[in-house]
Amino acid sequence: MESQSNTFCAFFAVLGAAIVDFYSHLSGWLLLAAGLLLLDLRFGIKAARVRGEEIRFSRAWRRTINKSVDYLGWVTVAEMLSRTFGVNLGKPVVSIGVLMIVYVIELTSCLNNYFEYKGLPWRFEPWKWIKKKIPIGELLKKNKAD
């Protein structure tokens, strides 16, 4: 019985070491994701209060945890792309591109919730800037309702 316990402990120690090795150099990206998720949670709750919505903290935390699992998945995909294409290109261009897209989406959510919470008439729309190559100053558009 003790032999099986030692085998399981050894297996999970090796598995844990492999996981730590895989994500060790991605810790900055994971910390950035955690920071953006907490900011989005905070400003999303404040924006909902301004809109007069009923705030259910269990739903807010559930959505935040779901997002964190999604971001862990995206970071994993980016690392796999880096190990696949980064070797050929010499730099992890593809994986950084994937992460930039994901983090711009989250940053857009954070900024738009912040603007709504503060009562500012702007919307942050980076995809229009990328699509039409408009000047960066036009990223902050006034709401059409204002």
C-alpha atoms as one frame of an Amber mdcrd trajectory, in Angstrom:
protein
   0.000   0.000   0.000   2.821   2.370   0.881   4.534   1.537  -2.418   1.510
   2.788  -4.368   1.453   5.997  -2.350   5.121   6.632  -3.114   4.499   5.948
  -6.803   1.659   8.487  -6.899   3.770  11.062  -5.041   6.655  10.569  -7.459
   4.341  10.780 -10.474   2.777  14.051  -9.307   6.180  15.485  -8.412   7.407
  14.825 -11.949   4.159  16.158 -13.432   4.386  19.294 -11.277   7.996  19.874
 -12.310   7.040  19.583 -15.987   4.184  22.062 -15.560   6.405  24.535 -13.707
   9.065  24.187 -16.410   6.457  24.798 -19.136   5.004  27.971 -17.547   8.087
  29.363 -15.747   9.116  31.874 -18.414   5.472  32.838 -19.021   4.946  34.128
 -15.494   4.907  37.748 -16.684   2.074  37.034 -19.110   0.132  35.181 -16.421
   0.609  38.067 -13.960  -0.551  40.532 -16.613  -3.651  38.400 -17.179  -4.362
  38.277 -13.430  -4.009  42.035 -13.127  -6.269  42.728 -16.097  -8.866  40.264
 -14.825  -9.001  41.916 -11.401  -9.242  45.383 -12.971 -12.027  44.204 -15.263
 -13.856  42.709 -12.280 -13.553  45.932 -10.279 -14.561  48.297 -13.071 -17.263
  45.929 -14.322 -18.916  45.955 -10.882 -18.642  49.742 -10.665 -20.046  50.179
 -14.185 -22.960  47.854 -13.322 -23.710  49.995 -10.269 -23.795  53.104 -12.465
 -26.194  51.323 -14.849 -28.382  50.383 -11.884 -28.027  46.643 -12.422 -28.366
  44.105  -9.659 -24.881  42.913  -8.738 -24.482  39.250  -7.938 -20.965  38.699
  -6.693 -21.163  34.949  -7.243 -21.829  35.565 -10.947 -19.050  38.153 -11.158
 -16.508  35.822  -9.577 -17.685  32.885 -11.678 -17.197  34.902 -14.873 -13.775
  36.051 -13.668 -12.684  32.496 -12.898 -13.955  31.364 -16.308 -11.923  34.132
 -17.926  -8.834  33.131 -15.966  -9.149  29.550 -17.216  -9.594  30.882 -20.755
  -6.468  33.014 -20.423  -4.485  30.080 -19.084  -5.606  28.215 -22.185  -4.550
  31.078 -24.468  -1.152  31.326 -22.774  -0.769  27.575 -23.253  -1.684  27.888
 -26.949   0.807  30.747 -27.307   3.558  28.657 -25.726   2.774  25.747 -28.018
   2.916  28.097 -31.028   6.207  29.447 -29.731   7.653  25.955 -29.493   6.311
  25.093 -32.948   6.940  28.243 -35.019   9.351  30.127 -32.764  12.064  27.570
 -33.436  11.831  28.190 -37.185  11.452  31.965 -36.988  14.008  32.479 -34.236
  11.594  34.654 -32.258   8.161  33.865 -30.799   6.384  36.291 -33.144   3.280
  34.162 -33.612   2.785  33.507 -29.906   3.267  37.164 -28.984   0.737  38.097
 -31.671  -1.831  35.704 -30.198  -1.249  37.049 -26.690  -1.484  40.660 -27.865
  -4.881  39.990 -29.454  -6.188  38.349 -26.276  -4.833  41.058 -23.973  -6.084
  43.901 -26.176  -9.564  42.388 -25.883  -9.295  42.366 -22.083  -7.776  45.862
 -21.977 -10.657  47.109 -24.134 -13.135  45.650 -21.662 -11.309  47.239 -18.707
 -11.111  50.682 -20.313 -14.718  50.702 -21.522 -15.962  49.650 -18.071 -13.785
  52.380 -16.518 -15.120  55.042 -18.897 -18.703  53.989 -18.182 -18.074  53.966
 -14.413 -16.552  57.460 -14.501 -19.337  58.754 -16.733 -16.954  59.597 -19.561
 -18.475  59.585 -23.045 -15.679  57.572 -24.672 -15.334  54.069 -26.052 -11.965
  52.438 -26.645 -12.123  50.740 -30.054  -8.697  49.456 -31.096 -10.057  47.142
 -33.800 -11.285  50.097 -35.824  -7.819  51.627 -35.569  -6.204  48.415 -36.754
  -8.786  47.846 -39.479  -8.827  51.363 -40.919  -5.369  52.552 -39.778  -6.848
  55.699 -38.280  -4.748  57.960 -36.018  -4.320  56.710 -32.441  -6.053  59.825
 -31.089  -9.279  58.655 -32.664  -9.278  55.430 -30.660 -11.303  57.179 -27.995
 -14.647  57.773 -29.621 -17.542  59.528 -27.993 -20.624  57.409 -27.400 -23.279
  57.878 -30.043 -25.890  58.438 -27.332 -24.018  61.540 -26.072
